[in-house]
């Protein structure tokens, strides 16, 4: 586990679960609702699985109907979901972990840039 100063701002890394774990990943947290296909728990090497931090099924389905035009609205709606009390507890937990250790958010999505992950990272670092 990579130690960080207690006064450090939270820092999060992002990696795909299909990439081999790195010694500098620190705490690896899976942020997908479903377990990634073809990846064993040993290979994923995650310490936490926060599936409740992912977008709701309704929001995810709505977004996937037209990903190209709906991303800005998806970002707004997902941000609203992240502010809900149950999810706020999880984001607080991640921020606390990241103040003392590197936290790597792990996902199986191919297009990370247009997924829930950047929205989650912004929420974790800007809120």
C-alpha positions as a printed NumPy array, in Angstrom:
array([[  0.   ,   0.   ,   0.   ],
       [  1.382,   3.4  ,  -0.933],
       [  1.405,   5.761,   2.038],
       [  0.384,   9.366,   1.565],
       [  0.639,  12.371,   3.847],
       [ -2.357,  12.839,   6.136],
       [ -2.777,  16.395,   4.793],
       [ -2.722,  15.325,   1.143],
       [ -5.637,  16.033,  -1.088],
       [ -7.337,  12.83 ,  -2.177],
       [ -5.813,  11.378,  -5.339],
       [ -7.358,   8.741,  -7.536],
       [ -5.913,   6.715, -10.38 ],
       [ -7.984,   4.881, -12.99 ],
       [ -7.094,   1.575, -14.612],
       [ -8.859,  -1.105, -16.586],
       [ -9.375,  -4.36 , -14.73 ],
       [ -7.946,  -6.236, -17.725],
       [ -4.547,  -4.553, -17.261],
       [ -2.185,  -6.273, -14.841],
       [ -2.167,  -4.776, -11.334],
       [  0.766,  -2.511, -10.584],
       [  2.718,  -2.31 ,  -7.348],
       [  1.887,   1.394,  -7.118],
       [ -1.897,   0.92 ,  -7.417],
       [ -2.398,   1.108,  -3.678],
       [ -5.986,   0.201,  -2.809],
       [ -7.808,  -1.118,  -5.878],
       [-11.543,  -0.435,  -5.931],
       [-13.812,  -1.92 ,  -8.593],
       [-16.408,   0.679,  -9.631],
       [-18.566,  -1.409, -11.988],
       [-22.017,  -2.772, -11.19 ],
       [-21.271,  -6.205, -12.689],
       [-18.179,  -8.304, -12.142],
       [-15.983,  -8.114, -15.281],
       [-16.235, -11.059, -17.654],
       [-13.356, -13.454, -17.719],
       [-11.53 , -11.94 , -14.743],
       [-10.981, -13.964, -11.592],
       [-11.024, -12.275,  -8.211],
       [ -7.341, -13.089,  -7.851],
       [ -6.453, -11.508, -11.201],
       [ -8.577,  -8.418, -10.509],
       [ -6.778,  -7.956,  -7.192],
       [ -9.385,  -5.537,  -5.814],
       [ -9.746,  -4.771,  -2.137],
       [-13.208,  -3.19 ,  -2.472],
       [-16.108,  -3.569,  -4.896],
       [-18.32 ,  -0.485,  -4.743],
       [-21.029,  -1.444,  -7.192],
       [-23.466,   0.911,  -5.47 ],
       [-21.399,   3.866,  -6.711],
       [-22.299,   3.131, -10.306],
       [-25.156,   4.837, -12.169],
       [-28.619,   3.453, -11.536],
       [-29.915,   0.857, -13.981],
       [-32.468,   3.344, -15.331],
       [-29.834,   6.021, -15.938],
       [-27.421,   3.549, -17.51 ],
       [-30.104,   2.22 , -19.865],
       [-31.203,   5.73 , -20.836],
       [-27.611,   6.77 , -21.56 ],
       [-26.819,   3.714, -23.685],
       [-29.772,   4.422, -25.982],
       [-27.83 ,   7.382, -27.467],
       [-24.39 ,   7.714, -25.917],
       [-23.132,  10.267, -28.44 ],
       [-25.672,  12.958, -27.636],
       [-26.581,  12.153, -24.033],
       [-23.233,  12.291, -22.236],
       [-23.561,  15.87 , -20.906],
       [-26.99 ,  15.096, -19.443],
       [-25.716,  11.728, -18.187],
       [-22.936,  13.542, -16.32 ],
       [-25.446,  15.858, -14.64 ],
       [-27.862,  13.069, -13.691],
       [-25.131,  10.8  , -12.401],
       [-23.717,  13.68 , -10.362],
       [-27.175,  14.039,  -8.783],
       [-27.207,  10.323,  -7.98 ],
       [-23.778,  10.56 ,  -6.355],
       [-25.119,  13.227,  -3.999],
       [-27.737,  10.831,  -2.588],
       [-27.037,   9.874,   1.073],
       [-26.155,   6.191,   0.537],
       [-23.708,   7.034,  -2.213],
       [-22.329,  10.004,  -0.295],
       [-21.255,   7.591,   2.452],
       [-19.318,   5.544,  -0.096],
       [-17.681,   8.594,  -1.675],
       [-16.694,   9.833,   1.796],
       [-15.108,   6.436,   2.457],
       [-13.119,   6.632,  -0.793],
       [-11.939,  10.172,  -0.028],
       [-10.793,   9.074,   3.421],
       [ -8.841,   6.159,   1.936],
       [ -7.255,   8.448,  -0.652],
       [ -5.998,  10.856,   1.988],
       [ -3.64 ,   8.189,   3.335],
       [ -3.063,   5.871,   0.372],
       [ -3.207,   5.784,  -3.396],
       [ -6.631,   4.623,  -4.559],
       [ -6.977,   3.105,  -8.002],
       [-10.493,   2.964,  -9.405],
       [-10.734,  -0.159, -11.539],
       [-13.26 ,  -0.636, -14.331],
       [-13.98 ,  -2.904, -17.268],
       [-15.378,  -0.199, -19.574],
       [-13.584,   0.205, -22.89 ],
       [-14.215,   3.928, -23.357],
       [-13.328,   5.24 , -19.923],
       [-13.452,   8.877, -21.065],
       [-17.184,   8.603, -21.89 ],
       [-18.203,   6.459, -18.955],
       [-19.258,   7.046, -15.371],
       [-15.652,   6.944, -14.175],
       [-14.591,  10.547, -15.015],
       [-17.798,  11.834, -13.426],
       [-17.044,   9.822, -10.3  ],
       [-13.439,  11.071, -10.168],
       [-14.572,  14.713, -10.524],
       [-17.156,  14.183,  -7.814],
       [-14.529,  12.681,  -5.506],
       [-11.968,  15.424,  -6.071],
       [-14.119,  18.544,  -6.461],
       [-16.809,  18.011,  -3.829]])
